[in-house]
Amino acid sequence: MLNKKILAASVALLLVQASSFAADTFLGANSVSGEFGTGNKSKLTRLGLQYDWGTEWFKSNGTHLGGYWDATIAQWHNTAYQGVQGATQNLVDIGLTPVFRFESDSKKGFYGEAAIGFHLMSHIYNNNGRPFSTAFQFGDHVGVGYVFASGWDVSLKAQHFSNGAIKHPNPGANLAVLKVGHSF
């Protein structure tokens, strides 16, 4: 019962944040990205818009901790649906993630980032013997990347999806993700 209330509150929070954030994001996005991921007999293709917070914490030696909102839509293609090799499942994933990034003050060069966000899938993921129990998932990642002087951004991240034990089973899924972005 408590887990259902937590899920409902999390989804409500996500919807409130997404609706209040949508106008600013689509009109004032700072960058756009494309991502490709793989893991657990799944392939992920994701498009995103990023909105920089414009905040710099812990400034020191030409670096700081900053962050951005990452609003995404993804297509998953799974090739071991319900544990059957060759059986496929396709689903759509809509995500909203606050991302913290340790970067140079110029926002160019190498960076590291970490995040935990909210994802809502069109169907419950059930691939390669890892059936989820909810369509709502938390998506966390750690990554490293490089921003070129031209504004192009390339990164590699490890991403994990899990419902945070809201409901069982909760096996989670891990993906390696390559991201290419460009800032405006």
N, C-alpha and C positions, 0 to 999 in steps of 0.2 A: 504494500500500500504506500509506504513512504517512498519507495523507488519510483512509483508511478507519479507521485506528486513532484519529485525532483525532476523527472523527465518533462512533465508538463510545464513546470516553472522554467526549465532550461529552454524549451522550445519557445515559450512565450517571450523570454528575454531575447532570444535570437531574433524573433519576428519584430519585436519593438526596435532593437538595434538596427536590424536590416532596413526597416521602413524609414526610420529617422536618418539613417546613413545613406540611403539610396540616392536621394536628390543630390547631395554633395558629391558622392562618389562618381556618378555618371556624368555630372556636369563639371566636376573639378578633379578628376582623377589625375594623379601625377605620373602614372606609368601603366603600361599594359604588359601582360606576360602570357607565354605559352609554356606548358609543362608536359613532359612525357615521363611516365613512371612504369615500373614493372616489379613484380614480386608475387609469390604465392599463386602462380599461373593466372595472374591478372595483368592487364594492360590498362593504363590510365592516360587519357588525354584531357588536359585542363586548360581553360582560358581564364584570365583574371584581370581585374582592375585593382590598382593599389592607390591608396590615399595616404600620403605622408602626414604624420602627426605634427611635424614642425617643432618637435620638442627635442632638446638635447640635455640628457642627464649625465652626471658624473664626467664632465669635461676635464680632460687631462692629456697633456702631451700631444695635442692635435687629434684626439679621438673623443668619442662620446657614445653613450647609449641612446639610440633613437628608436623610432618604430613607425609602423604603418598598419592600416587596415588592408586586408587582402580579401576581396569579394570574388568568388570563383564559381564556375560551372564546369563540371567534368563529366566525361563519358568513361565508364568502366566496361571493359570487355573481359569476361572471365571464361576460361576454357576447361574448367573441371567442375561445372555446375553440379551441385549436390553430390560431389565426390566422384562423378563419372567423367573419366578422361574423354575429351572431345565434345562433351555436352557444354553448351554455351549459355551464358547469362549476360545481358547488357543492362546497365542501370545508369541513371543520371544522379549526380551528386552536386548539391548546391551548398557552398560553404562561405562562412564569414569568420575570419581569423585575425586577431590582433597579433602582430609579429614584432618582437623586440630584436633590434639589430645593433651590434657593436661595430662601429664604422669610423672612418676618418671624418674630420670636420668638413672636408671638401665633398664628402659622399662619393668619392672615387677611390679605386683601388680595392684591396681585399677587405672582406667583412665576414663576420660570423653572425648567425641569427638563430633564434629559438621561438617557438610558438605553440599555443594550444588554442584550437578553434572549434567551431560548431559546424557539423555537416548533417544534411538531411538527404538521404538516398531515396530514390523513387521506388525501390524494392529492397527487401531484406537480403543482404549479401549472404550467399551460401556457395562457397567455392572451395574446392580442394580439401574437403573435410573440415572446413572452418565455418560452420553456420553461425551467423550473428542472430541475435534475438530481437533487435530493434533496428529501425531504419535511421534513427538518430544516432550519430556517432561523434565522438570527440576526435579531432585529428591533430596530433602533435608532431612537430618536426624539429630537427636540428640540421643546420646546413652551413656551408661555406661558399663564398662566391667572390666575384670580381666585377667591379663596375668600371668600364672603359671611359676615357675622356669623351667619347662620342655619345655617351648615355646608354650604351648597350650593357646589359647585366647578364652574366652567366653564373649559374650556381648549381651545386649538387647537394641534395638533402636526403636524409633518411626520414621517412614518414611512417607513423603508426596510427592506425584507426582502432578505436575501442569505444564501447559505450560507458566505460568507467564503472562497470559492475552495477549499472542500473537494473539490468535483468540478465539472467543466465540462460543459455551459454553466452560467454563473452570471450571467445578465443583471440580476437584481434587479428589484424593483418598488417604486414610490414611491406613497404615499397621503397625502392630507390628511385629518386625523382630528379630529372634534369630540367632546369628552368632557364628560359631565355626571355629577357624582358627588355623594354626600352622606356626610358623616362622622357616626359614631354618638357 
